[in-house]
Amino acid sequence: MQPVPETLEFRLDLSSASRFPNGDELYMHGSAPTAPVYALGDPSLKTETTWGASPTVGVHGNWFELEASTYANYIHDFIQFAPDRDSDGQLAFDVTAQGSFPRYSYRSLQALFYGADGSISLGGDSPLFVALQGSLVRGRDIGAGEWLAFIPPDQGQATLGVRPPLWGPFHDTEVSLRGTWVAEQTRVEAGSDFVPPPKDYFLLGASIHTEIPIGRQSLRVGLQASNLLNTPYRNSMSLIRYFADEPGRDIRLQLGFDFQP
């Protein structure tokens, strides 16, 4: 619906989807370089089916755009990958020739996911622009009445950018500074994981992109930097957090050119 054409918009998405368990979820038994835990599959897992609804509102103006959404998804026979317990109810470890590994297993349960996300950008096509975005995710095990494991924590991002006018051979130049804040995941059941959730953290990044005409084509040049402050942090969604921090400062140069006959 567009009560005010090209300015105010309402949308409602209703969806349903099914997914058959993959090979790892069914038959995995052991560890791998990409999964630094001892994982156990379950051949009895059934097809995972989702029913969801998501209302969205969007506002569009000459100098700003705003969009906000909420959503709720019920997942029947949701396939969860989470820490496993031994016969005494304690978190389990498996010892192999390669060492001791936390044990994880795939299991089926009834889950409810809900949350909200939104974004707002100010400036439009002006030389200076600001963009803000954030997201909230909640996940519940309906049968046990508990929080689900491995749910993304609350997070937000702010970007300040500049689009300088033409300067010499450079055009379509954009310079931006980006800050990302990730909260500590506090919705975790006591004793459900091998280590406490990682602390909240803030990451600073920056980028510059421009184009240089070469004949009828353009050379695209970009310099992108992440974690400029070299902040030590651990990602609650990564299994590597049991053993090491995430990568530190990272600076990359990007070049792009389209060849035409």
C-alpha positions in Angstrom: 0.0 0.0 0.0 1.1 3.6 -0.8 -1.1 6.0 1.1 1.2 8.8 -0.2 2.6 7.7 -3.6 6.4 7.5 -3.7 6.6 8.9 -0.1 4.9 6.5 2.3 4.7 2.8 1.8 3.4 -0.2 3.8 4.2 -3.8 3.0 3.2 -7.1 4.5 5.1 -10.3 3.6 3.6 -13.7 4.4 5.8 -16.7 3.6 6.3 -20.4 4.1 9.3 -22.6 3.2 10.6 -26.1 3.8 14.2 -27.3 4.0 15.4 -30.9 4.1 18.4 -31.5 6.4 21.8 -31.6 4.7 24.4 -34.3 4.9 26.3 -32.8 7.8 23.2 -32.4 9.9 22.3 -36.0 9.2 25.6 -37.9 9.3 28.5 -35.8 10.6 30.6 -37.6 13.2 33.8 -35.9 14.2 35.6 -32.6 13.7 36.9 -30.6 10.7 39.2 -27.6 10.1 36.1 -25.5 9.4 34.3 -26.8 12.5 36.7 -26.9 15.5 34.3 -28.9 17.6 33.3 -32.6 17.7 30.0 -32.7 15.9 27.3 -35.4 15.8 24.6 -35.6 13.2 21.2 -37.1 13.6 19.8 -39.4 10.8 16.3 -39.1 12.3 16.0 -35.3 11.6 12.9 -34.3 9.7 12.1 -31.6 7.2 12.3 -28.1 8.7 9.3 -25.9 7.9 8.9 -22.2 8.4 5.8 -19.9 8.6 6.6 -16.2 8.8 5.1 -12.7 8.7 6.9 -9.4 8.3 5.3 -5.9 8.2 7.4 -3.0 6.9 7.0 0.7 6.7 9.0 2.9 4.4 9.3 6.7 4.1 11.0 8.3 1.2 11.9 12.0 0.9 14.2 14.2 -1.2 16.9 14.2 1.5 16.2 11.1 3.6 14.9 7.5 3.4 13.6 5.4 6.3 12.6 1.8 6.5 11.6 -0.3 9.6 10.5 -3.9 9.8 9.4 -6.3 12.4 9.0 -10.1 11.9 8.0 -13.3 13.5 8.9 -16.8 12.2 7.6 -20.1 13.6 9.8 -23.0 12.6 8.5 -26.5 13.0 11.3 -29.1 13.5 13.9 -26.4 13.6 17.4 -28.0 13.2 19.6 -26.5 15.9 23.4 -26.9 16.2 24.4 -26.4 19.9 26.6 -27.8 22.7 25.7 -31.4 23.8 25.5 -32.9 27.2 26.8 -36.3 28.6 24.7 -38.8 30.5 25.2 -36.8 33.7 23.8 -33.7 32.2 27.2 -31.9 32.0 28.5 -30.2 28.9 30.4 -32.9 27.0 33.9 -33.1 25.6 35.4 -35.7 23.2 39.0 -36.7 23.3 40.6 -37.8 20.0 44.2 -38.3 18.7 44.1 -34.6 17.7 43.1 -33.4 21.2 40.0 -32.6 23.2 37.0 -31.0 21.5 33.8 -29.5 22.8 30.9 -31.7 21.6 28.1 -30.3 19.5 25.1 -32.0 18.1 22.2 -31.4 15.7 18.8 -31.7 17.2 15.2 -30.9 16.2 12.9 -28.6 18.2 10.0 -26.1 17.8 11.3 -22.6 17.6 10.1 -19.0 17.4 12.2 -16.2 15.9 11.1 -12.6 16.2 12.7 -9.2 16.1 13.1 -5.9 14.2 15.5 -4.1 12.0 15.6 -0.7 10.4 17.7 1.9 8.6 17.7 5.6 7.9 19.8 7.6 5.5 20.2 11.3 5.5 21.6 13.5 2.7 20.2 11.9 -0.4 22.5 12.8 -3.4 24.2 15.6 -1.5 28.0 15.7 -1.0 27.6 14.8 2.7 25.5 11.8 3.9 24.8 9.8 7.0 23.4 6.3 7.3 22.2 4.5 10.4 21.0 0.9 10.7 20.3 -1.6 13.5 18.8 -5.0 14.2 17.3 -7.1 17.0 16.9 -10.8 16.9 15.2 -13.1 19.5 15.0 -16.9 19.3 13.0 -19.2 21.7 12.7 -22.9 22.1 9.0 -23.1 22.5 8.9 -26.6 24.0 11.5 -25.9 26.8 10.6 -22.2 27.2 14.3 -21.3 26.8 16.5 -19.0 24.7 18.0 -20.6 21.7 21.8 -20.8 21.3 23.8 -19.0 18.6 21.4 -16.1 18.1 22.9 -12.8 16.8 23.3 -10.1 19.5 21.8 -6.6 19.2 23.9 -4.5 16.9 24.0 -1.1 15.1 26.0 0.7 12.5 26.6 4.3 11.7 28.2 5.6 8.5 29.4 9.1 7.7 30.3 9.7 4.1 31.4 12.4 1.7 31.1 12.6 -2.1 33.7 15.1 -3.2 33.2 17.0 -6.5 35.2 16.1 -9.6 39.0 16.5 -9.0 41.3 16.0 -11.8 40.8 12.6 -13.4 38.9 11.2 -10.4 35.1 11.0 -10.5 32.3 9.2 -8.6 34.5 9.4 -5.5 33.1 8.4 -2.1 34.9 8.5 1.2 33.2 7.0 4.3 33.9 6.3 8.0 31.9 3.5 9.6 31.4 2.5 13.2 29.8 -0.8 14.2 28.7 -1.6 17.8 27.8 -5.2 18.8 26.2 -5.8 22.2 26.9 -8.7 24.6 24.5 -11.5 24.1 22.7 -11.7 27.5 19.8 -13.9 26.4 21.7 -17.2 27.1 20.6 -20.0 29.4 22.9 -20.5 32.4 25.3 -23.4 31.8 24.3 -23.9 28.2 27.7 -23.1 26.7 31.3 -23.9 27.4 32.4 -20.3 27.9 30.5 -17.1 28.8 29.2 -14.9 25.9 31.8 -12.5 24.5 31.8 -8.9 25.7 30.3 -6.1 23.6 32.7 -4.4 21.2 33.0 -1.5 18.8 34.7 -1.6 15.4 35.8 1.3 13.3 36.2 1.1 9.5 36.8 3.4 6.6 36.8 3.2 2.8 37.4 5.3 -0.3 36.2 4.5 -3.8 36.8 6.4 -7.0 36.9 5.9 -10.8 39.6 7.0 -13.3 38.6 7.2 -17.0 40.9 5.3 -19.3 39.8 5.7 -22.9 36.1 4.7 -23.1 36.4 2.6 -19.9 37.0 3.4 -16.2 39.4 1.9 -13.7 37.7 1.4 -10.4 40.0 1.9 -7.4 39.0 1.2 -3.8 40.8 1.2 -0.5 38.9 -0.5 2.4 40.0 -0.8 6.0 38.2 -2.7 8.8 38.9 -2.8 12.6 41.2 0.3 12.2 41.7 0.5 16.0 42.9 -3.2 16.0 40.3 -4.0 18.7 40.5 -7.5 20.1 37.1 -9.1 20.0 35.3 -12.4 19.7 32.2 -13.1 17.6 29.4 -14.9 19.5 28.3 -16.5 16.2 31.7 -18.1 15.5 33.0 -21.4 16.9 36.5 -19.9 16.7 35.7 -17.8 19.7 36.5 -20.8 21.9 40.2 -20.6 20.9 41.1 -17.2 19.4 40.1 -13.6 18.7 38.7 -12.4 15.4 41.2 -10.9 12.8 42.6 -7.5 13.7 43.3 -4.5 11.5 42.7 -5.4 7.8 43.4 -3.0 4.9 42.6 -4.1 1.3 43.2 -2.5 -2.1 40.7 -3.2 -4.8 41.1 -2.7 -8.6 38.4 -3.3 -11.2 38.4 -2.8 -15.0 36.0 -4.1 -17.6 37.6 -5.2 -20.8 35.6 -4.9 -24.0 36.6 -6.0 -27.5 
